Amino acid sequence: MNFIRKVFLRSLQIAVLVALWQLVHSFTKSVFFTSPAEVFKAAWQLTTVGDMQGITLQRNLWTSFFRVLHGFVWGLVTGIPLGLFLGLSSGAYKWLKIIIEPARFIPPLAWVPLAIIFLNGEARYAFIIWLGTFFPVLITTMSGVHSVDRSLWEVGKTFRGTRLQLIWKIVLPSSAPHIAAGARLGLGTGWACIVAAEMIGGESVGIGRMIVNYGELIRLDAVVVGMIVIGLLGYFLNEILLGLERYFFPWQQKVKM
C-alpha cells in the first residue's frame, strides 16, 4: 500500500508540474519556450528515428552511462583504500595535505583540455569522471574513519586483533555509511561532468553531445529531452544506491536524500 501511495503521489507531482509548464507556455507564447507536447514529440522521434546523425536516444544515453560507470568504479577503487589509509595515518595525511586539498578544489571540468590533449577516446571521459568521484569518496571515507568509536578500537586491541582485523571488523563497517554517502555524491558529480565533457570532447555519441548539437540549432525541445533523461536516470541511480544503503546499513534508515 505504501508503494502504491508513493507512486500515486509521484505521478500527481509530475502531472502538476507538466500542467504548470503548459500553463506558462500558453501565457508566454514564445517560440523559445517549448511545450510539453513538443518535448514528447521530440522524445518519440529521438527514440524511434534518432538524432540528425541517426543515433538514437537510447544509444546516446547508454554511451554516457557506461562512461560514467567506468570512471565511477575507478573512483571507488582508488578513493576508498586511500581514504582508509589517510584516515588511519594522520602523519601521511599531513604530508599529502598540500597536494590533496588544492587538487580537490580544482573543478573536474578544468581538466578537460588536458584530458583531450594527453588522453585518447574513452580514457579522457573516464579520467574526468574519476576526478568527480574520487575526491567525494576520499573525503567521506576519511570522515568515516575519524568517526569510528575509539572504544571499539580499544576493545579490538584488548582481544589482540591484528591491525588488518581491526580495519576489516571495526573500521570498514563503521565508516561504510559515510562511504556510501560519498559514492552518491560522486555519482552526481560524475553525471554533471560527463555531460559537460561530452559537449567539448569531440565525440559524436553521448547525451551531452546530443544536447549541444541541438542547442546549436535552437531545437530546444530536443535539448529539454536530454535534460529530462539525464535527471531521471540520475534520480533512479540515486534511488538504487539509497536502497542498497538501507539494505546493508539498516541503522541508517533516516537517510532519505
Number of C-alpha atoms within 10 A of each C-alpha: 6 7 8 9 10 11 12 12 12 12 12 12 12 12 12 12 12 15 13 12 15 17 12 13 17 12 8 11 11 10 10 12 15 19 22 17 12 15 19 15 15 21 23 14 15 21 15 14 14 18 18 11 10 10 18 19 25 16 15 21 20 14 15 23 19 13 23 28 18 18 27 26 18 17 27 23 14 16 27 24 15 19 24 23 17 22 23 16 12 11 11 12 18 12 11 12 13 10 11 15 12 9 13 16 9 11 13 23 18 11 15 21 14 11 20 17 9 9 15 10 12 14 16 24 27 25 23 26 31 29 27 29 32 29 26 23 30 29 24 26 31 25 17 23 26 16 14 16 12 10 9 15 17 13 12 18 14 9 8 11 15 11 12 10 13 18 18 12 15 17 23 19 17 20 20 19 21 20 28 20 20 25 28 22 18 25 29 19 20 29 25 19 25 27 24 18 27 23 19 14 20 11 13 15 19 24 29 28 24 26 22 19 18 18 15 10 9 13 16 21 23 25 24 22 24 26 15 14 16 19 14 12 14 19 12 11 15 18 15 13 16 19 14 13 21 17 12 13 15 11 11 12 12 8 12 10 8
